[in-house]
Amino acid sequence: MSIINNLKIIILLCLTLGLAPFFPEPHIWGKIKWVLGGGTGMTLLDWFDLFFHGFPFILLFRLLILRLKHLFNP
């Protein structure tokens, strides 16, 4: 099993890299609110930061979809 398909590692990445820094709010949550608010003033670095903190969640959703697909279509 490769690292990209290891659920434990992906969850660990989501809880650490995906949510860091934790206070006053998770960084990814602030970036998502900024984008939903129109993304006014976002620079290229802010978009990269959104991708960097969001990538573990993309991997998690990908893995969950693959496992559900395998569950319903063996």
mmJSON file of the N, C-alpha and C atoms, coordinates in Angstrom:
{"data_MODEL":{"atom_site":{
"group_PDB":["ATOM","ATOM","ATOM","ATOM","ATOM","ATOM","ATOM","ATOM","ATOM","ATOM","ATOM","ATOM","ATOM","ATOM","ATOM","ATOM","ATOM","ATOM","ATOM","ATOM","ATOM","ATOM","ATOM","ATOM","ATOM","ATOM","ATOM","ATOM","ATOM","ATOM","ATOM","ATOM","ATOM","ATOM","ATOM","ATOM","ATOM","ATOM","ATOM","ATOM","ATOM","ATOM","ATOM","ATOM","ATOM","ATOM","ATOM","ATOM","ATOM","ATOM","ATOM","ATOM","ATOM","ATOM","ATOM","ATOM","ATOM","ATOM","ATOM","ATOM","ATOM","ATOM","ATOM","ATOM","ATOM","ATOM","ATOM","ATOM","ATOM","ATOM","ATOM","ATOM","ATOM","ATOM","ATOM","ATOM","ATOM","ATOM","ATOM","ATOM","ATOM","ATOM","ATOM","ATOM","ATOM","ATOM","ATOM","ATOM","ATOM","ATOM","ATOM","ATOM","ATOM","ATOM","ATOM","ATOM","ATOM","ATOM","ATOM","ATOM","ATOM","ATOM","ATOM","ATOM","ATOM","ATOM","ATOM","ATOM","ATOM","ATOM","ATOM","ATOM","ATOM","ATOM","ATOM","ATOM","ATOM","ATOM","ATOM","ATOM","ATOM","ATOM","ATOM","ATOM","ATOM","ATOM","ATOM","ATOM","ATOM","ATOM","ATOM","ATOM","ATOM","ATOM","ATOM","ATOM","ATOM","ATOM","ATOM","ATOM","ATOM","ATOM","ATOM","ATOM","ATOM","ATOM","ATOM","ATOM","ATOM","ATOM","ATOM","ATOM","ATOM","ATOM","ATOM","ATOM","ATOM","ATOM","ATOM","ATOM","ATOM","ATOM","ATOM","ATOM","ATOM","ATOM","ATOM","ATOM","ATOM","ATOM","ATOM","ATOM","ATOM","ATOM","ATOM","ATOM","ATOM","ATOM","ATOM","ATOM","ATOM","ATOM","ATOM","ATOM","ATOM","ATOM","ATOM","ATOM","ATOM","ATOM","ATOM","ATOM","ATOM","ATOM","ATOM","ATOM","ATOM","ATOM","ATOM","ATOM","ATOM","ATOM","ATOM","ATOM","ATOM","ATOM","ATOM","ATOM","ATOM","ATOM","ATOM","ATOM","ATOM","ATOM","ATOM","ATOM","ATOM","ATOM","ATOM","ATOM","ATOM","ATOM"],
"id":[1,2,3,4,5,6,7,8,9,10,11,12,13,14,15,16,17,18,19,20,21,22,23,24,25,26,27,28,29,30,31,32,33,34,35,36,37,38,39,40,41,42,43,44,45,46,47,48,49,50,51,52,53,54,55,56,57,58,59,60,61,62,63,64,65,66,67,68,69,70,71,72,73,74,75,76,77,78,79,80,81,82,83,84,85,86,87,88,89,90,91,92,93,94,95,96,97,98,99,100,101,102,103,104,105,106,107,108,109,110,111,112,113,114,115,116,117,118,119,120,121,122,123,124,125,126,127,128,129,130,131,132,133,134,135,136,137,138,139,140,141,142,143,144,145,146,147,148,149,150,151,152,153,154,155,156,157,158,159,160,161,162,163,164,165,166,167,168,169,170,171,172,173,174,175,176,177,178,179,180,181,182,183,184,185,186,187,188,189,190,191,192,193,194,195,196,197,198,199,200,201,202,203,204,205,206,207,208,209,210,211,212,213,214,215,216,217,218,219,220,221,222],
"type_symbol":["N","C","C","N","C","C","N","C","C","N","C","C","N","C","C","N","C","C","N","C","C","N","C","C","N","C","C","N","C","C","N","C","C","N","C","C","N","C","C","N","C","C","N","C","C","N","C","C","N","C","C","N","C","C","N","C","C","N","C","C","N","C","C","N","C","C","N","C","C","N","C","C","N","C","C","N","C","C","N","C","C","N","C","C","N","C","C","N","C","C","N","C","C","N","C","C","N","C","C","N","C","C","N","C","C","N","C","C","N","C","C","N","C","C","N","C","C","N","C","C","N","C","C","N","C","C","N","C","C","N","C","C","N","C","C","N","C","C","N","C","C","N","C","C","N","C","C","N","C","C","N","C","C","N","C","C","N","C","C","N","C","C","N","C","C","N","C","C","N","C","C","N","C","C","N","C","C","N","C","C","N","C","C","N","C","C","N","C","C","N","C","C","N","C","C","N","C","C","N","C","C","N","C","C","N","C","C","N","C","C","N","C","C","N","C","C","N","C","C","N","C","C"],
"label_atom_id":["N","CA","C","N","CA","C","N","CA","C","N","CA","C","N","CA","C","N","CA","C","N","CA","C","N","CA","C","N","CA","C","N","CA","C","N","CA","C","N","CA","C","N","CA","C","N","CA","C","N","CA","C","N","CA","C","N","CA","C","N","CA","C","N","CA","C","N","CA","C","N","CA","C","N","CA","C","N","CA","C","N","CA","C","N","CA","C","N","CA","C","N","CA","C","N","CA","C","N","CA","C","N","CA","C","N","CA","C","N","CA","C","N","CA","C","N","CA","C","N","CA","C","N","CA","C","N","CA","C","N","CA","C","N","CA","C","N","CA","C","N","CA","C","N","CA","C","N","CA","C","N","CA","C","N","CA","C","N","CA","C","N","CA","C","N","CA","C","N","CA","C","N","CA","C","N","CA","C","N","CA","C","N","CA","C","N","CA","C","N","CA","C","N","CA","C","N","CA","C","N","CA","C","N","CA","C","N","CA","C","N","CA","C","N","CA","C","N","CA","C","N","CA","C","N","CA","C","N","CA","C","N","CA","C","N","CA","C","N","CA","C","N","CA","C","N","CA","C","N","CA","C","N","CA","C","N","CA","C"],
"label_alt_id":[null,null,null,null,null,null,null,null,null,null,null,null,null,null,null,null,null,null,null,null,null,null,null,null,null,null,null,null,null,null,null,null,null,null,null,null,null,null,null,null,null,null,null,null,null,null,null,null,null,null,null,null,null,null,null,null,null,null,null,null,null,null,null,null,null,null,null,null,null,null,null,null,null,null,null,null,null,null,null,null,null,null,null,null,null,null,null,null,null,null,null,null,null,null,null,null,null,null,null,null,null,null,null,null,null,null,null,null,null,null,null,null,null,null,null,null,null,null,null,null,null,null,null,null,null,null,null,null,null,null,null,null,null,null,null,null,null,null,null,null,null,null,null,null,null,null,null,null,null,null,null,null,null,null,null,null,null,null,null,null,null,null,null,null,null,null,null,null,null,null,null,null,null,null,null,null,null,null,null,null,null,null,null,null,null,null,null,null,null,null,null,null,null,null,null,null,null,null,null,null,null,null,null,null,null,null,null,null,null,null,null,null,null,null,null,null,null,null,null,null,null,null],
"label_comp_id":["MET","MET","MET","SER","SER","SER","ILE","ILE","ILE","ILE","ILE","ILE","ASN","ASN","ASN","ASN","ASN","ASN","LEU","LEU","LEU","LYS","LYS","LYS","ILE","ILE","ILE","ILE","ILE","ILE","ILE","ILE","ILE","LEU","LEU","LEU","LEU","LEU","LEU","CYS","CYS","CYS","LEU","LEU","LEU","THR","THR","THR","LEU","LEU","LEU","GLY","GLY","GLY","LEU","LEU","LEU","ALA","ALA","ALA","PRO","PRO","PRO","PHE","PHE","PHE","PHE","PHE","PHE","PRO","PRO","PRO","GLU","GLU","GLU","PRO","PRO","PRO","HIS","HIS","HIS","ILE","ILE","ILE","TRP","TRP","TRP","GLY","GLY","GLY","LYS","LYS","LYS","ILE","ILE","ILE","LYS","LYS","LYS","TRP","TRP","TRP","VAL","VAL","VAL","LEU","LEU","LEU","GLY","GLY","GLY","GLY","GLY","GLY","GLY","GLY","GLY","THR","THR","THR","GLY","GLY","GLY","MET","MET","MET","THR","THR","THR","LEU","LEU","LEU","LEU","LEU","LEU","ASP","ASP","ASP","TRP","TRP","TRP","PHE","PHE","PHE","ASP","ASP","ASP","LEU","LEU","LEU","PHE","PHE","PHE","PHE","PHE","PHE","HIS","HIS","HIS","GLY","GLY","GLY","PHE","PHE","PHE","PRO","PRO","PRO","PHE","PHE","PHE","ILE","ILE","ILE","LEU","LEU","LEU","LEU","LEU","LEU","PHE","PHE","PHE","ARG","ARG","ARG","LEU","LEU","LEU","LEU","LEU","LEU","ILE","ILE","ILE","LEU","LEU","LEU","ARG","ARG","ARG","LEU","LEU","LEU","LYS","LYS","LYS","HIS","HIS","HIS","LEU","LEU","LEU","PHE","PHE","PHE","ASN","ASN","ASN","PRO","PRO","PRO"],
"label_asym_id":["A","A","A","A","A","A","A","A","A","A","A","A","A","A","A","A","A","A","A","A","A","A","A","A","A","A","A","A","A","A","A","A","A","A","A","A","A","A","A","A","A","A","A","A","A","A","A","A","A","A","A","A","A","A","A","A","A","A","A","A","A","A","A","A","A","A","A","A","A","A","A","A","A","A","A","A","A","A","A","A","A","A","A","A","A","A","A","A","A","A","A","A","A","A","A","A","A","A","A","A","A","A","A","A","A","A","A","A","A","A","A","A","A","A","A","A","A","A","A","A","A","A","A","A","A","A","A","A","A","A","A","A","A","A","A","A","A","A","A","A","A","A","A","A","A","A","A","A","A","A","A","A","A","A","A","A","A","A","A","A","A","A","A","A","A","A","A","A","A","A","A","A","A","A","A","A","A","A","A","A","A","A","A","A","A","A","A","A","A","A","A","A","A","A","A","A","A","A","A","A","A","A","A","A","A","A","A","A","A","A","A","A","A","A","A","A","A","A","A","A","A","A"],
"label_entity_id":["1","1","1","1","1","1","1","1","1","1","1","1","1","1","1","1","1","1","1","1","1","1","1","1","1","1","1","1","1","1","1","1","1","1","1","1","1","1","1","1","1","1","1","1","1","1","1","1","1","1","1","1","1","1","1","1","1","1","1","1","1","1","1","1","1","1","1","1","1","1","1","1","1","1","1","1","1","1","1","1","1","1","1","1","1","1","1","1","1","1","1","1","1","1","1","1","1","1","1","1","1","1","1","1","1","1","1","1","1","1","1","1","1","1","1","1","1","1","1","1","1","1","1","1","1","1","1","1","1","1","1","1","1","1","1","1","1","1","1","1","1","1","1","1","1","1","1","1","1","1","1","1","1","1","1","1","1","1","1","1","1","1","1","1","1","1","1","1","1","1","1","1","1","1","1","1","1","1","1","1","1","1","1","1","1","1","1","1","1","1","1","1","1","1","1","1","1","1","1","1","1","1","1","1","1","1","1","1","1","1","1","1","1","1","1","1","1","1","1","1","1","1"],
"label_seq_id":[1,1,1,2,2,2,3,3,3,4,4,4,5,5,5,6,6,6,7,7,7,8,8,8,9,9,9,10,10,10,11,11,11,12,12,12,13,13,13,14,14,14,15,15,15,16,16,16,17,17,17,18,18,18,19,19,19,20,20,20,21,21,21,22,22,22,23,23,23,24,24,24,25,25,25,26,26,26,27,27,27,28,28,28,29,29,29,30,30,30,31,31,31,32,32,32,33,33,33,34,34,34,35,35,35,36,36,36,37,37,37,38,38,38,39,39,39,40,40,40,41,41,41,42,42,42,43,43,43,44,44,44,45,45,45,46,46,46,47,47,47,48,48,48,49,49,49,50,50,50,51,51,51,52,52,52,53,53,53,54,54,54,55,55,55,56,56,56,57,57,57,58,58,58,59,59,59,60,60,60,61,61,61,62,62,62,63,63,63,64,64,64,65,65,65,66,66,66,67,67,67,68,68,68,69,69,69,70,70,70,71,71,71,72,72,72,73,73,73,74,74,74],
"pdbx_PDB_ins_code":[null,null,null,null,null,null,null,null,null,null,null,null,null,null,null,null,null,null,null,null,null,null,null,null,null,null,null,null,null,null,null,null,null,null,null,null,null,null,null,null,null,null,null,null,null,null,null,null,null,null,null,null,null,null,null,null,null,null,null,null,null,null,null,null,null,null,null,null,null,null,null,null,null,null,null,null,null,null,null,null,null,null,null,null,null,null,null,null,null,null,null,null,null,null,null,null,null,null,null,null,null,null,null,null,null,null,null,null,null,null,null,null,null,null,null,null,null,null,null,null,null,null,null,null,null,null,null,null,null,null,null,null,null,null,null,null,null,null,null,null,null,null,null,null,null,null,null,null,null,null,null,null,null,null,null,null,null,null,null,null,null,null,null,null,null,null,null,null,null,null,null,null,null,null,null,null,null,null,null,null,null,null,null,null,null,null,null,null,null,null,null,null,null,null,null,null,null,null,null,null,null,null,null,null,null,null,null,null,null,null,null,null,null,null,null,null,null,null,null,null,null,null],
"Cartn_x":[0.85,0.0,0.891,0.599,1.408,0.935,1.761,1.448,0.194,0.013,-1.123,-2.461,-2.421,-3.629,-3.739,-2.9,-2.911,-3.825,-4.969,-5.971,-5.435,-4.651,-4.121,-3.207,-2.359,-1.435,-2.203,-3.195,-3.971,-4.761,-5.341,-6.059,-5.094,-3.909,-2.892,-2.514,-2.368,-2.064,-3.198,-4.435,-5.582,-5.611,-5.33,-5.394,-4.212,-3.087,-1.917,-1.749,-1.334,-1.066,-2.343,-3.415,-4.656,-5.287,-5.168,-5.814,-4.862,-3.566,-2.605,-2.623,-2.369,-2.392,-3.824,-3.978,-5.292,-6.022,-5.294,-5.916,-5.58,-6.458,-7.813,-8.82,-8.51,-9.339,-8.408,-8.818,-7.958,-7.699,-6.471,-6.032,-6.851,-7.131,-7.89,-9.289,-9.885,-11.218,-11.217,-10.179,-10.058,-9.898,-9.12,-8.922,-10.209,-10.954,-12.213,-13.216,-13.296,-14.193,-13.789,-12.479,-11.979,-12.392,-12.254,-12.638,-14.149,-14.927,-16.382,-16.856,-16.052,-16.369,-15.939,-15.444,-15.056,-13.569,-12.771,-11.332,-10.644,-11.255,-10.683,-9.364,-8.345,-7.038,-6.159,-6.633,-5.819,-4.687,-3.496,-2.334,-2.055,-1.087,-0.7,-0.254,0.417,0.854,-0.338,-1.397,-2.606,-3.273,-3.319,-3.896,-3.058,-1.726,-0.846,-1.065,-1.215,-1.451,-2.767,-3.799,-5.086,-4.918,-4.195,-3.949,-3.125,-2.083,-1.184,-1.929,-2.787,-3.535,-4.736,-5.233,-6.384,-6.046,-4.802,-4.425,-4.666,-4.383,-4.698,-6.185,-7.056,-8.487,-8.889,-8.228,-8.465,-8.086,-6.944,-6.539,-7.538,-8.046,-9.017,-10.311,-10.846,-12.072,-11.852,-10.69,-10.364,-10.373,-9.722,-9.635,-11.005,-11.813,-13.157,-14.027,-13.927,-14.695,-14.244,-12.948,-12.451,-12.911,-12.897,-13.332,-14.833,-15.629,-17.067,-17.375,-16.633,-16.814,-16.517,-15.446,-15.072,-16.096,-16.68,-17.67,-18.952,-19.402,-20.649,-20.481,-19.251,-18.999,-17.78,-17.911,-16.752,-16.267],
"Cartn_y":[-1.185,0.0,1.243,2.16,3.366,4.389,5.37,6.4,7.168,7.403,8.189,7.472,6.175,5.4,4.925,5.429,5.042,5.991,5.487,6.32,6.958,6.234,6.777,7.977,7.881,8.977,10.177,9.932,11.039,11.757,11.015,11.65,12.458,11.926,12.663,13.957,13.902,15.101,16.12,15.651,16.56,17.258,16.498,17.069,17.976,17.788,18.618,19.693,19.314,20.278,20.962,20.205,20.766,21.801,21.636,22.549,23.545,23.379,24.264,25.644,26.704,26.833,26.753,26.264,25.948,27.143,28.137,29.275,30.556,31.49,31.581,30.739,30.365,29.438,28.667,27.489,26.745,27.568,27.527,28.348,28.072,26.817,26.457,27.062,27.117,27.678,29.172,29.883,31.305,31.535,30.674,30.808,30.507,29.496,29.156,30.299,30.885,32.02,33.194,33.391,34.475,34.255,33.031,32.712,32.851,32.344,32.46,33.909,34.746,36.169,36.944,36.259,36.913,36.84,36.524,36.396,37.708,38.817,40.13,40.303,40.629,40.883,39.653,38.503,37.292,37.334,37.036,36.99,35.544,35.364,34.026,33.183,33.8,33.09,32.604,33.403,32.986,31.796,31.774,30.641,29.387,29.536,28.397,27.879,28.793,28.43,27.669,28.1,27.391,25.974,25.836,24.518,23.656,24.238,23.515,22.966,23.794,23.351,22.492,22.621,21.855,20.511,20.318,19.085,17.821,17.801,16.592,16.238,17.247,16.986,16.462,16.942,16.41,14.933,14.588,13.181,12.346,12.903,12.179,11.925,12.948,12.767,11.773,11.821,10.889,9.454,9.244,7.901,7.392,8.259,7.852,7.487,8.253,7.944,6.609,6.376,5.103,3.923,4.091,2.999,2.756,3.823,3.66,3.007,3.388,2.794,1.297,0.949,-0.457,-1.222,-0.557,-1.196,-1.525,-0.595,-0.794,-1.517,-1.601,-2.249,-3.163,-4.322,-5.183,-5.856],
"Cartn_z":[0.0,0.0,0.0,-0.884,-0.954,0.087,0.313,1.308,0.919,-0.359,-0.831,-0.608,-0.36,-0.104,1.336,2.218,3.623,4.403,4.836,5.502,6.778,7.553,8.812,8.558,7.571,7.265,6.724,5.882,5.316,6.406,7.342,8.452,9.314,9.555,10.308,9.588,8.273,7.493,7.584,7.528,7.631,8.985,10.038,11.384,11.712,11.049,11.338,10.27,9.1,8.03,7.556,7.456,6.945,7.856,9.148,10.093,10.754,10.597,11.256,10.621,11.321,12.773,13.291,14.482,15.023,15.616,16.104,16.786,16.057,15.894,16.437,15.66,14.424,13.654,12.737,12.3,11.362,10.105,9.644,8.524,7.259,7.003,5.803,5.863,7.046,7.198,6.864,7.299,6.984,5.489,4.826,3.381,2.622,3.052,2.384,2.54,3.734,3.941,3.049,2.879,2.043,0.59,0.101,-1.279,-1.462,-0.509,-0.609,-0.518,0.102,0.184,-1.048,-2.045,-3.286,-3.571,-2.578,-2.78,-3.102,-2.73,-3.01,-2.269,-3.016,-2.426,-2.28,-2.739,-2.633,-3.655,-3.184,-4.066,-4.458,-5.322,-5.749,-4.55,-3.607,-2.401,-1.576,-1.519,-0.788,-1.46,-2.796,-3.516,-3.31,-3.334,-3.065,-1.653,-0.709,0.688,0.835,0.131,0.135,-0.403,-1.504,-2.071,-1.12,-0.516,0.38,1.598,2.203,3.381,3.004,1.777,1.339,0.728,0.308,-0.377,0.448,1.761,2.542,2.509,2.492,2.429,1.052,0.007,-1.338,-1.373,-0.776,-0.715,0.082,1.179,2.008,1.234,0.57,-0.208,-1.331,-1.979,-3.054,-2.535,-1.396,-0.837,-0.389,0.202,0.628,-0.576,-1.648,-2.858,-3.443,-3.485,-4.009,-3.165,-1.853,-0.974,-1.071,-1.199,-1.367,-2.721,-3.725,-5.039,-4.997,-4.311,-4.171,-3.335,-2.347,-1.483,-2.237,-3.075,-3.805,-5.126,-5.619,-6.896,-6.771,-6.101,-5.865,-7.068],
"occupancy":[1.0,1.0,1.0,1.0,1.0,1.0,1.0,1.0,1.0,1.0,1.0,1.0,1.0,1.0,1.0,1.0,1.0,1.0,1.0,1.0,1.0,1.0,1.0,1.0,1.0,1.0,1.0,1.0,1.0,1.0,1.0,1.0,1.0,1.0,1.0,1.0,1.0,1.0,1.0,1.0,1.0,1.0,1.0,1.0,1.0,1.0,1.0,1.0,1.0,1.0,1.0,1.0,1.0,1.0,1.0,1.0,1.0,1.0,1.0,1.0,1.0,1.0,1.0,1.0,1.0,1.0,1.0,1.0,1.0,1.0,1.0,1.0,1.0,1.0,1.0,1.0,1.0,1.0,1.0,1.0,1.0,1.0,1.0,1.0,1.0,1.0,1.0,1.0,1.0,1.0,1.0,1.0,1.0,1.0,1.0,1.0,1.0,1.0,1.0,1.0,1.0,1.0,1.0,1.0,1.0,1.0,1.0,1.0,1.0,1.0,1.0,1.0,1.0,1.0,1.0,1.0,1.0,1.0,1.0,1.0,1.0,1.0,1.0,1.0,1.0,1.0,1.0,1.0,1.0,1.0,1.0,1.0,1.0,1.0,1.0,1.0,1.0,1.0,1.0,1.0,1.0,1.0,1.0,1.0,1.0,1.0,1.0,1.0,1.0,1.0,1.0,1.0,1.0,1.0,1.0,1.0,1.0,1.0,1.0,1.0,1.0,1.0,1.0,1.0,1.0,1.0,1.0,1.0,1.0,1.0,1.0,1.0,1.0,1.0,1.0,1.0,1.0,1.0,1.0,1.0,1.0,1.0,1.0,1.0,1.0,1.0,1.0,1.0,1.0,1.0,1.0,1.0,1.0,1.0,1.0,1.0,1.0,1.0,1.0,1.0,1.0,1.0,1.0,1.0,1.0,1.0,1.0,1.0,1.0,1.0,1.0,1.0,1.0,1.0,1.0,1.0,1.0,1.0,1.0,1.0,1.0,1.0],
"B_iso_or_equiv":[0.0,0.0,0.0,0.0,0.0,0.0,0.0,0.0,0.0,0.0,0.0,0.0,0.0,0.0,0.0,0.0,0.0,0.0,0.0,0.0,0.0,0.0,0.0,0.0,0.0,0.0,0.0,0.0,0.0,0.0,0.0,0.0,0.0,0.0,0.0,0.0,0.0,0.0,0.0,0.0,0.0,0.0,0.0,0.0,0.0,0.0,0.0,0.0,0.0,0.0,0.0,0.0,0.0,0.0,0.0,0.0,0.0,0.0,0.0,0.0,0.0,0.0,0.0,0.0,0.0,0.0,0.0,0.0,0.0,0.0,0.0,0.0,0.0,0.0,0.0,0.0,0.0,0.0,0.0,0.0,0.0,0.0,0.0,0.0,0.0,0.0,0.0,0.0,0.0,0.0,0.0,0.0,0.0,0.0,0.0,0.0,0.0,0.0,0.0,0.0,0.0,0.0,0.0,0.0,0.0,0.0,0.0,0.0,0.0,0.0,0.0,0.0,0.0,0.0,0.0,0.0,0.0,0.0,0.0,0.0,0.0,0.0,0.0,0.0,0.0,0.0,0.0,0.0,0.0,0.0,0.0,0.0,0.0,0.0,0.0,0.0,0.0,0.0,0.0,0.0,0.0,0.0,0.0,0.0,0.0,0.0,0.0,0.0,0.0,0.0,0.0,0.0,0.0,0.0,0.0,0.0,0.0,0.0,0.0,0.0,0.0,0.0,0.0,0.0,0.0,0.0,0.0,0.0,0.0,0.0,0.0,0.0,0.0,0.0,0.0,0.0,0.0,0.0,0.0,0.0,0.0,0.0,0.0,0.0,0.0,0.0,0.0,0.0,0.0,0.0,0.0,0.0,0.0,0.0,0.0,0.0,0.0,0.0,0.0,0.0,0.0,0.0,0.0,0.0,0.0,0.0,0.0,0.0,0.0,0.0,0.0,0.0,0.0,0.0,0.0,0.0,0.0,0.0,0.0,0.0,0.0,0.0],
"pdbx_formal_charge":[null,null,null,null,null,null,null,null,null,null,null,null,null,null,null,null,null,null,null,null,null,null,null,null,null,null,null,null,null,null,null,null,null,null,null,null,null,null,null,null,null,null,null,null,null,null,null,null,null,null,null,null,null,null,null,null,null,null,null,null,null,null,null,null,null,null,null,null,null,null,null,null,null,null,null,null,null,null,null,null,null,null,null,null,null,null,null,null,null,null,null,null,null,null,null,null,null,null,null,null,null,null,null,null,null,null,null,null,null,null,null,null,null,null,null,null,null,null,null,null,null,null,null,null,null,null,null,null,null,null,null,null,null,null,null,null,null,null,null,null,null,null,null,null,null,null,null,null,null,null,null,null,null,null,null,null,null,null,null,null,null,null,null,null,null,null,null,null,null,null,null,null,null,null,null,null,null,null,null,null,null,null,null,null,null,null,null,null,null,null,null,null,null,null,null,null,null,null,null,null,null,null,null,null,null,null,null,null,null,null,null,null,null,null,null,null,null,null,null,null,null,null],
"auth_seq_id":[1,1,1,2,2,2,3,3,3,4,4,4,5,5,5,6,6,6,7,7,7,8,8,8,9,9,9,10,10,10,11,11,11,12,12,12,13,13,13,14,14,14,15,15,15,16,16,16,17,17,17,18,18,18,19,19,19,20,20,20,21,21,21,22,22,22,23,23,23,24,24,24,25,25,25,26,26,26,27,27,27,28,28,28,29,29,29,30,30,30,31,31,31,32,32,32,33,33,33,34,34,34,35,35,35,36,36,36,37,37,37,38,38,38,39,39,39,40,40,40,41,41,41,42,42,42,43,43,43,44,44,44,45,45,45,46,46,46,47,47,47,48,48,48,49,49,49,50,50,50,51,51,51,52,52,52,53,53,53,54,54,54,55,55,55,56,56,56,57,57,57,58,58,58,59,59,59,60,60,60,61,61,61,62,62,62,63,63,63,64,64,64,65,65,65,66,66,66,67,67,67,68,68,68,69,69,69,70,70,70,71,71,71,72,72,72,73,73,73,74,74,74],
"auth_comp_id":["MET","MET","MET","SER","SER","SER","ILE","ILE","ILE","ILE","ILE","ILE","ASN","ASN","ASN","ASN","ASN","ASN","LEU","LEU","LEU","LYS","LYS","LYS","ILE","ILE","ILE","ILE","ILE","ILE","ILE","ILE","ILE","LEU","LEU","LEU","LEU","LEU","LEU","CYS","CYS","CYS","LEU","LEU","LEU","THR","THR","THR","LEU","LEU","LEU","GLY","GLY","GLY","LEU","LEU","LEU","ALA","ALA","ALA","PRO","PRO","PRO","PHE","PHE","PHE","PHE","PHE","PHE","PRO","PRO","PRO","GLU","GLU","GLU","PRO","PRO","PRO","HIS","HIS","HIS","ILE","ILE","ILE","TRP","TRP","TRP","GLY","GLY","GLY","LYS","LYS","LYS","ILE","ILE","ILE","LYS","LYS","LYS","TRP","TRP","TRP","VAL","VAL","VAL","LEU","LEU","LEU","GLY","GLY","GLY","GLY","GLY","GLY","GLY","GLY","GLY","THR","THR","THR","GLY","GLY","GLY","MET","MET","MET","THR","THR","THR","LEU","LEU","LEU","LEU","LEU","LEU","ASP","ASP","ASP","TRP","TRP","TRP","PHE","PHE","PHE","ASP","ASP","ASP","LEU","LEU","LEU","PHE","PHE","PHE","PHE","PHE","PHE","HIS","HIS","HIS","GLY","GLY","GLY","PHE","PHE","PHE","PRO","PRO","PRO","PHE","PHE","PHE","ILE","ILE","ILE","LEU","LEU","LEU","LEU","LEU","LEU","PHE","PHE","PHE","ARG","ARG","ARG","LEU","LEU","LEU","LEU","LEU","LEU","ILE","ILE","ILE","LEU","LEU","LEU","ARG","ARG","ARG","LEU","LEU","LEU","LYS","LYS","LYS","HIS","HIS","HIS","LEU","LEU","LEU","PHE","PHE","PHE","ASN","ASN","ASN","PRO","PRO","PRO"],
"auth_asym_id":["A","A","A","A","A","A","A","A","A","A","A","A","A","A","A","A","A","A","A","A","A","A","A","A","A","A","A","A","A","A","A","A","A","A","A","A","A","A","A","A","A","A","A","A","A","A","A","A","A","A","A","A","A","A","A","A","A","A","A","A","A","A","A","A","A","A","A","A","A","A","A","A","A","A","A","A","A","A","A","A","A","A","A","A","A","A","A","A","A","A","A","A","A","A","A","A","A","A","A","A","A","A","A","A","A","A","A","A","A","A","A","A","A","A","A","A","A","A","A","A","A","A","A","A","A","A","A","A","A","A","A","A","A","A","A","A","A","A","A","A","A","A","A","A","A","A","A","A","A","A","A","A","A","A","A","A","A","A","A","A","A","A","A","A","A","A","A","A","A","A","A","A","A","A","A","A","A","A","A","A","A","A","A","A","A","A","A","A","A","A","A","A","A","A","A","A","A","A","A","A","A","A","A","A","A","A","A","A","A","A","A","A","A","A","A","A","A","A","A","A","A","A"],
"auth_atom_id":["N","CA","C","N","CA","C","N","CA","C","N","CA","C","N","CA","C","N","CA","C","N","CA","C","N","CA","C","N","CA","C","N","CA","C","N","CA","C","N","CA","C","N","CA","C","N","CA","C","N","CA","C","N","CA","C","N","CA","C","N","CA","C","N","CA","C","N","CA","C","N","CA","C","N","CA","C","N","CA","C","N","CA","C","N","CA","C","N","CA","C","N","CA","C","N","CA","C","N","CA","C","N","CA","C","N","CA","C","N","CA","C","N","CA","C","N","CA","C","N","CA","C","N","CA","C","N","CA","C","N","CA","C","N","CA","C","N","CA","C","N","CA","C","N","CA","C","N","CA","C","N","CA","C","N","CA","C","N","CA","C","N","CA","C","N","CA","C","N","CA","C","N","CA","C","N","CA","C","N","CA","C","N","CA","C","N","CA","C","N","CA","C","N","CA","C","N","CA","C","N","CA","C","N","CA","C","N","CA","C","N","CA","C","N","CA","C","N","CA","C","N","CA","C","N","CA","C","N","CA","C","N","CA","C","N","CA","C","N","CA","C","N","CA","C","N","CA","C","N","CA","C","N","CA","C","N","CA","C"],
"pdbx_PDB_model_num":[1,1,1,1,1,1,1,1,1,1,1,1,1,1,1,1,1,1,1,1,1,1,1,1,1,1,1,1,1,1,1,1,1,1,1,1,1,1,1,1,1,1,1,1,1,1,1,1,1,1,1,1,1,1,1,1,1,1,1,1,1,1,1,1,1,1,1,1,1,1,1,1,1,1,1,1,1,1,1,1,1,1,1,1,1,1,1,1,1,1,1,1,1,1,1,1,1,1,1,1,1,1,1,1,1,1,1,1,1,1,1,1,1,1,1,1,1,1,1,1,1,1,1,1,1,1,1,1,1,1,1,1,1,1,1,1,1,1,1,1,1,1,1,1,1,1,1,1,1,1,1,1,1,1,1,1,1,1,1,1,1,1,1,1,1,1,1,1,1,1,1,1,1,1,1,1,1,1,1,1,1,1,1,1,1,1,1,1,1,1,1,1,1,1,1,1,1,1,1,1,1,1,1,1,1,1,1,1,1,1,1,1,1,1,1,1,1,1,1,1,1,1]
}}}
